[in-house]
Amino acid sequence: MVQPRNPPRDVREFCSVLRLDADSVFVLEPRDADTPVPPYLPQPCSVQHLVERYLDIRCVPRRSFFQLLSYFSPDEQEREKLQEFSSAAGQEELYTYCNRPRRTTMEVLADFPHTASSVPADYLLELIPRIRPRAFSIASAMQAHPNKLQILMAVVQYKTRLREIRRGLCSSWLASISPEDGERIPLWVKKGSLKFPSDPDTPLVMVGPGTGVAPFHSAIQERAALGIPGCNLFFGCRGKSKDFYYQEEWQDLEKRRLLRIFTAFSRDQEDKVYVQHRIKENSAYLWELIGNRQAYFYIAGNAQSMPTQVTDALKCVFQSEGHMSAPEAEQYLVMLEKCRRFQSETWS
C-alpha cells in the first residue's frame, strides 16, 4: 500500500482558489464527540501538509459535496446551481456536468469562485475526503532480491470530454520521483489474497494481462531462483512493442525451461486477440495440467470483463477436454475454488 500526494502545482492552485495561506499553521480540535480529529494529521498542522498529503482534491465529488458547498455560498447564482446539483431533480444534470467528464473537486471549486473563497477552513475535512492509499501487488521475490521490493505500475493518463489530460494521482507522483531525490515514500505491506501450493512439483497456471502480471512475476521469480519448473503464464497486452512487461526475463526463463508463456497482443493484428482466446487454443495442454496433474489456476488484473471471460474460457476447456456438460463444468470449477486450486485477485 502506498500513500500518494498531490503535486505542488495542484496544491498552489487549490490554495489560490480558496484563498488559503499554504504556510499557515493550525491546531485541530474535535467539533464534537462524534467527529474525532483524524489521527493521520500532525498537531499542529500546516495548510500545505493538509492539502498535499490528506485532501483528495482530484477526486470526482459526490452529491453531498454540492449540498454542503451550497451552505457557504454568498453568491445567489452559484448557490442556486449548487442546490440544483444536490437535489433529486438535478441528478441528470449533475452527472453531465461532473461524473461524465470526471470533473475534479478542484475544478468544481474553480467554477464556483465566490463560494470557494467563502468556505471556512475548518470545514475542509468534512467537504473533501481523505486521499486513499493505493494498493500494488509486490512483483519481486525475496529469493531473487532480498533487499528490494518491486512493483509494476502503469502511469495513468487519459483525456475526458473536457479535453483536459487526466493523470493518475499515485502513478504520476511515483513516476515523478527520482532515486537521487532522497524522497521517502510512505508505504506498508499487507498480506495478499493469493495462496500458492507448498509442493514445488505442483504446476501453476497464471493469467495476468497488463499490470495484473505483477504477483505472478513474483511467484515465477521465486521458483526460478530455486530452479523449480512448472510455471505457465498467459499474458496479454495491447502490443508486443508497447507494453510487453518483463519480455526479456520471460524469454530467458523459457530458454531455461523454467517457464512456458502464452501471449496475446490485442492490437498487433486486425482481429483482437485476448488471453481467453489463448486459453481455448491450448485447451488440451491446460486440461492435462488441471485435470491430470492437479495444477493451480490463478487470475489477476482488471475486474471489468476479463475475469469472467477467462473463467468462461476455462469452463469451455472442461467441457471440450473433460467431456463435461455445462452444469458439470460449473460444478468442477466450484470444486477447484473450494480446494483453492482456482483463485483470483482483481481490482477496478
C-alpha positions in Angstrom: 0.0 0.0 0.0 1.3 3.4 -1.0 0.1 6.8 0.3 0.2 9.3 -2.6 0.5 13.1 -2.5 -1.0 15.9 -4.6 1.5 17.6 -6.9 2.8 21.1 -5.9 1.1 22.8 -8.8 -2.3 21.4 -7.7 -1.6 22.5 -4.1 -0.8 26.0 -5.1 -3.9 26.2 -7.4 -6.2 24.9 -4.6 -4.9 27.4 -2.1 -5.3 30.2 -4.5 -8.9 29.3 -5.3 -9.8 29.0 -1.7 -7.6 32.0 -0.7 -5.6 29.9 1.8 -2.1 30.7 3.1 -0.2 27.4 2.5 2.3 28.3 5.1 -0.2 29.0 7.9 -0.3 26.5 10.8 -3.4 25.4 12.7 -4.3 23.0 15.6 -7.2 20.6 15.0 -9.8 20.3 17.7 -12.8 17.9 17.6 -16.1 19.7 16.8 -18.0 17.1 18.9 -17.6 13.6 20.4 -18.8 12.1 17.1 -16.2 13.9 15.0 -12.8 13.0 16.2 -9.6 14.5 15.0 -8.0 12.5 12.2 -5.1 10.5 13.7 -3.1 10.8 10.4 -2.5 14.5 10.6 0.2 16.1 12.8 -0.6 18.6 15.5 0.0 21.4 14.8 -0.6 21.0 11.0 0.2 23.3 8.1 -2.2 24.1 5.3 0.5 22.9 2.9 0.6 19.5 4.6 -3.1 19.2 4.8 -3.7 19.8 1.1 -0.7 18.0 -0.2 -1.0 14.8 1.9 -4.5 14.5 3.1 -7.2 16.2 0.9 -8.3 14.3 -2.2 -8.7 17.4 -4.4 -8.5 15.3 -7.6 -11.4 13.1 -6.8 -14.8 13.4 -8.5 -17.1 15.0 -5.9 -20.3 13.4 -4.8 -23.8 14.9 -4.4 -23.2 15.6 -0.7 -20.2 17.8 -1.7 -22.5 20.2 -3.6 -25.1 20.2 -0.9 -22.6 21.2 1.8 -20.9 23.7 -0.5 -24.2 25.5 -1.1 -24.5 26.4 2.6 -21.3 28.5 2.3 -22.2 30.3 -0.9 -22.7 34.1 -0.7 -23.5 34.3 -4.4 -27.1 33.8 -5.2 -26.5 32.4 -8.7 -23.8 30.0 -7.6 -25.9 28.9 -4.6 -28.9 28.1 -6.8 -26.8 26.0 -9.1 -25.2 24.1 -6.2 -28.7 23.4 -4.7 -29.9 22.2 -8.1 -27.0 19.8 -8.4 -27.7 18.4 -4.9 -31.4 18.0 -5.4 -33.1 14.8 -6.6 -34.4 16.5 -9.7 -30.9 17.7 -10.7 -29.1 14.4 -10.8 -29.0 14.0 -14.5 -27.6 17.5 -15.0 -25.0 16.7 -12.2 -24.0 13.6 -14.0 -23.5 15.5 -17.2 -21.6 18.3 -15.5 -19.5 16.3 -13.1 -19.4 12.5 -13.5 -19.3 12.1 -17.3 -16.3 14.4 -17.8 -14.8 13.3 -14.4 -14.6 16.9 -13.3 -12.4 17.0 -10.2 -13.2 18.7 -6.8 -10.6 21.4 -7.6 -12.2 22.1 -11.0 -15.6 22.4 -9.4 -14.3 24.8 -6.8 -12.7 26.9 -9.6 -16.2 27.0 -11.4 -17.7 28.5 -8.2 -15.1 31.1 -7.2 -17.3 33.1 -4.9 -18.4 30.1 -3.0 -14.9 28.5 -2.9 -13.3 31.6 -1.3 -16.0 31.6 1.4 -15.6 28.0 2.6 -14.4 28.0 6.2 -11.1 26.3 6.6 -12.4 24.2 9.5 -14.9 22.5 7.2 -12.4 21.3 4.6 -12.1 17.9 6.3 -15.9 17.4 6.0 -16.1 18.8 2.5 -13.2 16.9 0.9 -12.4 13.2 1.5 -9.0 11.9 2.5 -6.6 10.6 -0.1 -7.0 6.9 -0.1 -3.8 4.7 -0.2 -3.2 2.8 -3.4 -2.6 -1.0 -3.4 0.0 -2.6 -5.6 1.0 -6.2 -5.8 4.6 -7.0 -4.9 6.3 -8.0 -8.2 9.6 -9.3 -6.8 10.6 -12.4 -4.7 12.8 -12.3 -1.6 14.8 -15.2 -3.0 15.9 -13.1 -6.0 16.0 -9.6 -4.4 16.3 -10.0 -0.6 16.8 -6.2 0.0 14.4 -4.8 -2.6 10.6 -4.5 -3.1 9.5 -4.1 -6.7 6.1 -3.1 -8.0 4.8 -3.0 -11.6 2.9 0.3 -12.3 1.4 1.8 -15.5 1.3 5.6 -15.4 -2.4 6.5 -15.8 -3.1 9.3 -18.3 -6.2 9.9 -20.4 -8.4 12.6 -21.8 -12.0 13.3 -21.0 -14.9 15.2 -22.6 -13.3 18.4 -21.2 -10.2 17.6 -23.3 -8.2 18.0 -20.2 -5.5 15.4 -19.6 -6.3 13.3 -16.5 -3.4 11.8 -14.7 -3.4 9.1 -12.0 -2.6 10.7 -8.7 -0.4 7.9 -7.3 1.2 6.7 -10.5 2.1 10.2 -11.7 3.6 11.1 -8.3 5.7 7.9 -8.1 6.8 8.4 -11.7 8.0 11.9 -10.9 10.3 10.8 -8.1 14.0 10.1 -8.9 16.1 7.9 -6.6 18.5 10.9 -6.4 15.8 13.0 -4.7 16.0 11.1 -1.5 12.2 11.1 -1.3 10.7 8.9 1.5 7.6 7.1 0.2 5.1 6.2 2.9 4.1 2.5 2.4 3.2 -0.6 4.3 2.8 -4.3 3.3 -0.5 -6.2 3.6 -0.8 -9.9 3.2 -2.0 -10.8 -0.3 -5.0 -13.0 -1.1 -3.4 -15.4 -3.5 -2.1 -18.6 -1.9 0.4 -20.8 -3.7 0.9 -24.5 -3.1 3.7 -25.6 -0.8 4.5 -28.6 -3.0 7.1 -27.4 -5.6 6.1 -30.1 -8.0 2.6 -28.6 -8.4 2.2 -26.8 -11.8 0.9 -23.3 -11.8 -1.3 -21.7 -14.5 -1.4 -17.9 -14.2 -3.4 -15.5 -16.2 -2.2 -11.9 -15.8 -3.0 -9.3 -18.5 -1.2 -6.0 -18.2 -0.1 -5.0 -14.8 -2.1 -7.9 -13.4 1.0 -10.0 -14.1 2.8 -8.4 -11.1 2.0 -11.1 -8.4 2.8 -13.8 -10.9 6.2 -12.2 -11.7 6.9 -12.6 -8.0 5.9 -16.3 -8.0 7.8 -17.1 -11.2 10.8 -15.3 -9.9 10.8 -17.2 -6.7 10.5 -20.6 -8.4 13.2 -19.6 -10.9 15.6 -18.6 -8.1 15.1 -22.1 -6.7 15.4 -23.8 -10.1 11.8 -25.1 -9.9 10.0 -25.6 -13.3 6.2 -25.8 -13.8 5.1 -22.2 -14.3 2.7 -21.4 -17.1 1.8 -17.8 -17.8 -0.9 -16.3 -20.1 0.0 -12.7 -20.6 -1.9 -10.2 -22.6 -1.3 -6.5 -23.6 -2.0 -4.1 -26.4 1.2 -4.5 -28.4 4.4 -6.5 -28.2 6.5 -3.4 -28.7 4.5 -1.2 -26.3 3.7 -2.9 -23.0 5.1 -6.4 -23.0 6.3 -6.3 -19.4 9.4 -8.4 -18.4 9.7 -9.6 -22.0 13.5 -10.4 -21.9 13.2 -12.0 -18.5 10.3 -14.3 -19.6 12.2 -15.3 -22.8 15.3 -16.2 -20.8 13.2 -18.3 -18.4 11.6 -20.1 -21.4 15.1 -20.9 -22.7 16.0 -22.4 -19.3 12.7 -24.4 -19.3 11.5 -22.7 -16.1 8.5 -21.0 -17.7 6.1 -21.6 -20.6 4.4 -18.3 -21.7 1.4 -17.8 -24.0 1.0 -14.2 -25.2 -2.0 -12.3 -26.6 -1.2 -8.9 -28.2 -4.7 -7.5 -28.8 -3.7 -4.6 -31.2 -1.0 -6.3 -33.2 -3.4 -7.7 -35.8 -6.8 -6.8 -37.3 -8.8 -9.2 -35.1 -8.2 -8.6 -31.4 -6.8 -11.5 -29.5 -7.1 -11.8 -25.8 -5.9 -14.2 -23.1 -9.2 -16.1 -23.1 -8.6 -16.9 -26.8 -5.2 -18.4 -26.0 -6.8 -20.5 -23.2 -9.2 -22.1 -25.6 -6.5 -22.6 -28.2 -4.4 -24.6 -25.6 -7.3 -26.5 -24.1 -5.7 -29.9 -24.3 -2.5 -28.7 -22.6 -4.5 -27.0 -19.9 -6.7 -30.0 -19.2 -3.5 -32.1 -18.9 -2.3 -29.7 -16.2 -5.5 -29.2 -14.3 -7.3 -32.4 -14.8 -4.4 -34.8 -14.6 -1.5 -33.0 -12.8 -3.6 -31.1 -10.2 -2.4 -27.7 -11.3 -3.4 -24.5 -9.6 -5.1 -21.8 -11.7 -4.9 -18.1 -11.0 -6.3 -14.9 -12.4 -5.1 -11.3 -11.6 -5.9 -8.0 -13.2 -8.7 -5.6 -14.0 -12.1 -6.6 -12.6 -14.2 -5.4 -15.5 -14.8 -8.2 -18.1 -11.5 -10.1 -18.2 -12.0 -12.4 -15.2 -15.5 -13.5 -16.4 -14.3 -14.1 -19.9 -11.3 -16.1 -18.7 -13.4 -18.2 -16.4 -15.9 -18.9 -19.2 -13.0 -20.0 -21.4 -11.7 -22.3 -18.7 -15.2 -23.9 -18.4 -15.1 -24.4 -22.1 -11.8 -26.3 -21.6 -13.5 -28.5 -19.0 -16.4 -29.3 -21.4 -14.3 -30.0 -24.6 -11.4 -31.8 -23.0 -13.0 -33.2 -19.8 -16.2 -34.2 -21.7 -18.4 -32.4 -19.2 -21.8 -30.8 -19.6 -22.1 -27.1 -18.8 -23.5 -27.8 -15.3 -20.7 -30.3 -14.7 -18.1 -27.8 -15.8 -19.6 -25.2 -13.4 -19.5 -27.7 -10.5 -15.9 -28.7 -11.3 -15.0 -25.0 -11.1 -16.7 -24.7 -7.8 -14.7 -27.7 -6.5 -11.5 -26.1 -7.7 -12.4 -22.9 -5.8 -13.2 -24.8 -2.6 -9.8 -26.5 -2.6 -8.0 -23.2 -3.5 -6.9 -24.6 -6.9 -8.8 -21.7 -8.6 -8.1 -18.2 -7.2 -8.5 -14.7 -8.5 -7.3 -11.3 -7.3 -8.9 -8.4 -9.3 -9.4 -4.7 -8.9 -11.3 -1.9 -10.5 
